[in-house]
Amino acid sequence: MIVDIYTHIFPDRYFAELERGPPRLGNMGKRMRGIPKLFDLDLRFRDMDAIGDYRQIISLPNPPIEDIAEGEVANSLARVANDSMAELCVKHPDRFPAFAAAVSLHDVDAAIAEAGRAIKMGARGVQTYTNIAGHPLDEPRFRPFFAAMAAHDLPIWLHPARTSSMPDYASESKSRFEMWWCFGWPYETTIAMCRLVFDGIYDRHPKLKIITHHLGGGMIPFFDGRIGPGMEVLGNRTIDEDYSKVLSSLKRPHLEYFKEFYADTAMFGGTYGLPCGLEFFGADRVVFATDAPLAAIPVHITALDGLNLDAAVRRKIMVGNAERLLNMKFS
């Protein structure tokens, strides 16, 4: 059995709600509808059947709700998305055993309430993004959200959010050649992880579950030396802000906290990063994911096949860790 913990879907009702006119959607909705497998279940199920005993945990694709709407409009979009995904899970339990709820963190109290409502309908956690309309996740106003998810003992799916509007060079107005996606997303994920760690999130919530999407945990495994020993002198490179008490405020060496995150295998079939991420996070904190249908499913399985994993380790990645994270049995 394979449980794909990070896949995306674009429910018809949600698309209809988007079409009613959130002011900042632009052409993103139409672009998403240009990927039929996001909403055409027959096409999607054909791909799933080709894999065998394979199931998907579903969540919304980009763009983040917070980027396209505010206030009650954003909250309503989250409700429609969750109602739609819950209905799909009820209708197709052998395909979609659970979903990651959508919320709008513009309104943290409303997001916490919506997460609770969605969990009662079958959500096994919540998806949020590496920044909330440009705001970092370590802003104090978001702390109650993380506290609520820790209390639910269910994971947060952390999806990278970066667009071409964030340029690669100060002299330019936008990122070119889709570098905002190719390398911007791992950077976004890495920075979000660092900000949460340095803010002490795992000291406040030692059992908090955060699944980082794509790239095997951002850049952290490959750059463990830079984030570890390299940051032991945090503050020595900065003259206009005092960081001298950041590391001493943490209860453990800062590098240890990064191993509390979960990493997924959604690396588009890449082979060199997989063993690096698996070595850093350990077999208990790596989950199978493909980003389907925005990426092909078989290439991710083939990449794992190439590692010649022990059978027990492979089962953890393919289903066991998902069972433990989501507090549910698939077999």
C-alpha positions in Angstrom: 0.0 0.0 0.0 1.1 3.6 -0.7 -0.4 6.6 1.0 0.5 9.8 -0.9 0.3 12.4 1.8 0.6 15.5 -0.3 -1.6 15.8 -3.4 -3.8 18.6 -4.7 -7.3 18.9 -6.0 -9.4 21.8 -7.3 -13.0 21.1 -6.4 -15.7 22.4 -8.8 -17.6 24.2 -6.0 -14.4 25.9 -4.9 -13.6 27.0 -8.5 -17.2 28.4 -8.9 -16.7 30.4 -5.7 -13.4 31.8 -7.0 -15.1 32.8 -10.2 -17.6 34.9 -8.3 -14.8 37.5 -8.0 -12.1 37.5 -5.3 -10.3 40.7 -6.4 -6.7 39.4 -6.6 -7.2 36.0 -8.3 -6.0 37.2 -11.7 -5.8 34.3 -14.2 -4.6 31.8 -11.7 -8.0 30.0 -11.5 -8.1 29.5 -15.2 -4.5 28.3 -15.2 -5.4 25.7 -12.6 -8.4 24.6 -14.6 -5.9 24.1 -17.5 -4.6 21.0 -15.6 -7.6 18.6 -16.0 -6.4 16.0 -13.4 -6.9 18.6 -10.7 -10.7 18.3 -11.1 -11.4 15.5 -13.6 -11.7 12.4 -11.3 -11.9 9.9 -14.1 -8.4 11.0 -15.4 -7.1 11.1 -11.8 -8.4 7.7 -10.9 -6.9 6.2 -14.1 -3.4 7.4 -12.9 -4.1 6.0 -9.4 -5.2 2.6 -10.7 -2.0 2.3 -12.6 0.0 2.4 -9.4 -2.0 -0.3 -7.6 -3.0 -0.1 -3.9 -2.5 3.7 -3.7 -4.4 6.4 -1.9 -4.2 10.2 -1.7 -4.5 12.7 1.0 -5.9 15.8 -0.8 -5.4 19.5 -0.3 -5.9 22.7 -2.3 -3.3 23.8 -4.8 -1.8 27.2 -5.0 -2.6 30.1 -4.8 -3.0 30.6 -1.0 -6.4 31.8 0.0 -4.7 34.7 1.8 -3.2 36.0 -1.5 -6.5 36.3 -3.2 -9.1 37.4 -0.6 -9.5 38.8 2.8 -12.1 38.9 5.6 -15.3 37.0 5.3 -14.7 36.3 1.6 -11.5 34.4 2.5 -13.2 32.6 5.3 -16.0 31.6 3.0 -13.6 30.2 0.4 -12.0 28.0 3.1 -15.4 26.7 4.2 -16.4 25.9 0.6 -13.1 24.1 0.0 -13.3 22.0 3.1 -17.0 21.1 2.5 -16.0 20.0 -1.0 -13.0 18.0 0.0 -15.0 16.4 2.9 -17.6 15.3 0.4 -15.0 13.8 -1.9 -13.6 11.8 1.0 -17.0 10.5 1.9 -17.8 9.6 -1.7 -14.4 8.0 -2.4 -13.0 6.7 0.9 -10.7 4.2 -0.8 -9.2 6.9 -3.0 -9.2 9.9 -0.6 -9.1 8.6 3.0 -8.6 12.1 4.4 -7.8 15.7 3.5 -5.8 18.7 4.8 -8.1 21.5 5.6 -7.9 25.0 4.1 -7.9 28.0 6.3 -7.3 31.8 6.0 -4.8 33.0 8.5 -5.8 36.6 7.9 -8.2 35.9 10.7 -6.5 33.5 13.2 -9.5 33.0 15.4 -11.6 32.1 12.4 -8.9 29.8 11.0 -8.7 27.9 14.3 -12.5 27.5 14.3 -12.6 26.4 10.7 -9.8 23.9 11.4 -11.9 22.4 14.2 -14.9 22.2 12.0 -13.0 20.6 9.2 -11.4 18.0 11.5 -14.9 16.9 12.6 -15.7 16.4 8.9 -12.6 14.2 8.2 -9.7 16.5 7.8 -6.5 15.1 9.4 -4.7 18.4 9.8 -4.4 21.8 8.0 -2.5 23.2 5.1 -0.9 26.6 5.4 1.9 28.4 3.6 5.5 29.5 4.2 4.3 33.1 4.4 0.9 34.6 4.9 0.4 37.3 2.3 4.1 38.2 2.8 4.1 37.9 6.6 6.4 35.4 8.4 4.9 32.6 10.4 6.8 33.6 13.6 4.7 36.7 14.0 3.1 36.4 17.5 -0.4 36.7 16.1 0.0 33.2 14.6 1.0 31.5 17.8 -2.6 30.5 18.8 -2.9 28.7 15.5 0.1 26.5 16.1 -1.0 25.9 19.7 -4.4 24.7 18.4 -2.9 22.3 16.0 -0.6 20.9 18.7 -3.7 20.4 20.9 -5.4 18.5 18.0 -2.3 16.3 17.7 -2.6 16.6 13.9 -0.1 17.9 11.4 0.3 21.2 9.6 1.1 20.7 5.9 3.6 23.6 5.1 3.4 24.5 1.4 6.0 26.9 -0.1 4.5 30.2 -1.4 6.6 32.4 -3.7 5.8 34.0 -7.0 7.6 35.8 -9.8 6.8 39.1 -8.1 9.7 38.4 -5.8 12.7 39.3 -8.0 16.1 37.5 -7.9 18.0 40.8 -8.3 17.3 44.2 -6.9 17.7 45.7 -10.3 14.7 43.7 -11.7 11.0 43.8 -11.0 10.4 40.1 -11.1 12.0 36.7 -11.0 12.8 35.2 -14.4 12.9 31.7 -15.9 10.7 30.4 -13.1 13.6 30.5 -10.6 11.0 31.8 -8.1 9.6 28.2 -8.2 12.7 26.1 -8.9 14.9 27.5 -6.2 12.6 30.1 -4.6 10.4 27.4 -3.1 13.1 25.5 -1.3 14.4 28.9 0.0 10.9 29.8 1.2 10.6 26.5 3.0 14.0 26.8 4.6 13.4 30.4 5.9 10.0 29.4 7.3 11.6 26.5 9.2 14.4 28.7 10.5 12.0 31.4 11.7 9.9 28.9 13.5 12.8 27.2 15.2 14.5 30.5 16.3 11.1 31.6 17.7 11.1 28.6 19.9 8.1 26.8 18.5 9.3 23.3 19.4 10.0 24.4 23.0 6.4 25.6 23.3 5.0 22.6 21.5 7.5 19.7 21.6 5.1 17.3 19.8 3.9 19.7 17.0 3.8 18.0 13.6 4.8 20.1 10.6 5.2 18.4 7.1 7.4 20.4 4.8 6.3 20.0 1.2 8.7 19.4 -1.7 12.5 19.1 -1.7 13.1 16.9 1.3 12.9 19.6 4.0 14.0 22.6 2.0 17.7 23.3 2.0 18.3 22.2 5.6 19.7 18.6 5.0 22.3 19.7 2.5 23.3 22.8 4.4 23.3 21.3 7.9 26.8 22.7 8.4 25.7 26.3 7.6 22.6 26.2 9.7 24.3 24.2 12.5 27.9 25.2 13.3 27.8 28.1 10.9 25.0 29.8 12.9 26.6 29.2 16.3 27.9 32.8 16.0 24.5 34.2 15.2 24.6 38.0 15.5 28.2 38.5 14.8 27.4 39.4 11.2 24.7 41.9 12.1 25.3 45.4 13.5 21.8 46.9 13.4 19.9 44.2 15.3 20.8 42.2 18.5 20.5 38.4 18.0 22.8 37.5 20.9 20.0 35.9 23.0 18.3 33.9 20.2 20.2 30.7 20.6 20.6 30.9 24.3 16.8 31.2 24.7 16.4 27.7 23.2 16.4 24.7 25.4 18.5 22.5 23.0 21.2 23.1 20.4 19.4 24.8 17.5 20.2 22.2 14.8 18.3 19.5 16.8 15.0 21.3 16.3 15.2 21.0 12.5 15.0 17.3 12.8 11.6 17.7 14.4 10.1 18.6 11.0 8.8 16.0 8.6 10.1 15.9 5.1 8.3 14.5 2.0 9.6 12.8 -1.1 8.0 15.2 -3.6 11.2 15.9 -5.5 10.1 15.2 -9.1 12.1 12.0 -9.2 15.4 13.6 -8.1 17.7 11.0 -6.6 20.6 12.8 -4.9 18.5 14.8 -2.5 16.5 11.7 -1.3 19.3 10.0 0.6 20.5 13.3 2.0 17.0 14.1 3.4 16.5 10.6 4.7 19.8 10.6 6.5 19.1 14.0 8.1 15.5 13.5 9.2 15.6 9.7 9.7 13.2 7.1 8.5 10.5 8.0 11.0 10.2 11.6 9.7 10.0 11.1 5.9 6.6 10.6 4.2 5.8 9.6 0.6 4.4 12.5 -1.4 4.3 13.3 -5.1 2.5 16.7 -5.6 0.1 14.8 -7.9 -1.4 15.6 -10.3 1.1 18.5 -10.7 3.8 15.9 -10.9 4.0 12.3 -12.1 3.5 9.6 -9.5 5.7 6.8 -11.0 8.9 8.9 -11.0 8.7 9.3 -7.2 8.3 5.6 -6.7 11.2 4.8 -9.1 13.4 7.2 -7.2 12.7 5.4 -3.9 13.3 2.0 -5.6 16.8 3.2 -6.5 17.7 3.5 -2.8 17.2 -0.2 -2.1 15.6 0.5 1.2 15.1 -2.0 3.9 11.5 -3.3 3.8 10.7 -1.9 7.2 12.1 1.5 6.3 10.2 1.5 3.0 6.9 0.7 4.7 7.4 3.6 7.2 7.8 6.0 4.3 5.0 4.6 2.2 2.3 4.2 4.8 3.5 3.8 8.4 4.6 7.4 9.1 1.4 8.6 7.5 -0.7 6.4 9.9 1.2 7.8 12.9 1.0 11.4 11.7 -2.7 11.3 10.9 -3.7 9.1 13.8 -5.5 6.6 11.4 -5.0 3.1 10.0 -5.0 2.4 6.3 -4.6 -1.4 6.6 
